[in-house]
Amino acid sequence: MVHEYKLFIGGELRDSSTGEVFDDINPASLENLATLQVAGIEDVDRAVEAAEIGFRIWSEIPAPRRAEVLLRAARILQERKEELAVLMTKEMGKILPETRGDVQEAIDITFYAAGEGRRMLGETTTSELKEKLCMTLLRPIGVVGMITPWNFPIAIPSWKIMPALVTGNAIVFKPASDTPLLAIKLVEILMEAGLPPGVLNIVLGPGGTVGKAIVQHPRIKAISFTGSLETGKWIMEEGAKTMKRVSLELGGKNPVIIMDDADIELALEGVLWGAFGTTGQRCTATSRLILHEKIKNEFINRLLVKTKALRIGNGLLPETDIGPVINKAQLEKIERYVRTGKEEGATLLLGGNTTDPGLPGYFFEPTIFTDVRPDMRIAQEEIFGPVLSVITVSSLEEAIEVANNTKYGLSSAIYTGNIINAFKAIEKIEAGITYVNAPTIGAEVHLPFGGVKGTGNGFREAGTEAIKEFTEVKAVYIDYSGKLQKAQIDSE
Ligand code: UN1
């Protein structure tokens, strides 16, 4: 019998109102890791009520004291890093070095957010009137809803939760149904670190019911969502009805440009890691390789050799390079895109099939398409799997045009030995992130993370931008003249 998990609301484990459960399946072995109770709309209501109580207590605690809870949580995360990484590989599938990285990213943002507890910087400025001082203060928003994906089961929730907590908000958290255990562990760790009851509540279940109830809840003031463009658009429309702040991190179709003056070996390593790391299941994954025609043959031949050498299998084993994809639906989606690529006339150079490394899970071969035209669907739509589309170009200008020819704009990279090419690319590529001589994946937590065009709606996560995501700014005017001074009128 696997353990059945309840909801966690108001600092207590609570039975859900639906009486329904769902399973948490290991995508490599298809073993059931746990059973989890599905929340209903009533449970979301209860979570909001609990969060409102939690908010009153938490928002009154000075930020440096709130930060102490985060510091303790960061230390617990450090102590439990290996245990969490192993559990994450079982729950999500990616290889152990990557799940360790995921936990490390959570540790990093937790320390970072804790440091912000002693900053919370506003502005102090002058006034147009005498004996008057002006400043801004950062205030928490209130109860915020968070809906997070499965590909970074602890890092992405931490990007949202830690900055929101240090700034004094309370949270209703709905993690992805493919990775609930890591989310529960994160909540447990924060509670152990001393978070008061009600400040962080977890409701599990499908986006279509639980996510929807959060988005539509009139007393939830803001939503932070990472997921698909389609869902993001719906959240923005729906959020408008209750005047919510909605911050979105959506898809990517991230290009890497390899110029003919690039260090080829370095670029090969970067493409391999960017395209097939995490089995291609990162928003920042390299999905378009924009290759200068002069090096095309050599680059592709060498890429083929390296890709064929990647070992697919159980992410817990040290020899594995690529774990499974997350679930059956995702596997089928990747298969559909491979069919589409063939129908569109691209050349399937490698892979394209499911594979059996001796485990019953959802394994898919690293796949490379060449002769891809920039307008093909496999070059336009986010696949979220180990599929790389190669597009050949003859100049930097053309490469940048191709790079920008998509509805997304999250990450991007250029490999070049020429500083002029590098700076032109930095200036002209439409993306929230540009790497030079490094892959499209690997963002660090003290820099803003997010993108332009269909990737988001102007918000960024991580770094100081995360503080903005979860605070309201109040302008304060202090008049110490002792008399009525009229702005715009007396200041002439
Ligand atoms: C994501 O792709 O969903 O930059 C997040 C990276 C990681 C975070 C990725 N630090 O690839």
Boltz pocket constraint, residues with backbone or C-beta under 6 A from the ligand:
constraints:
  - pocket:
      binder: B
      contacts: [[A, 105], [A, 151], [A, 152], [A, 281], [A, 282], [A, 283], [A, 284], [A, 285], [A, 440], [A, 441], [A, 442], [A, 443], [A, 444]]
      max_distance: 6.0
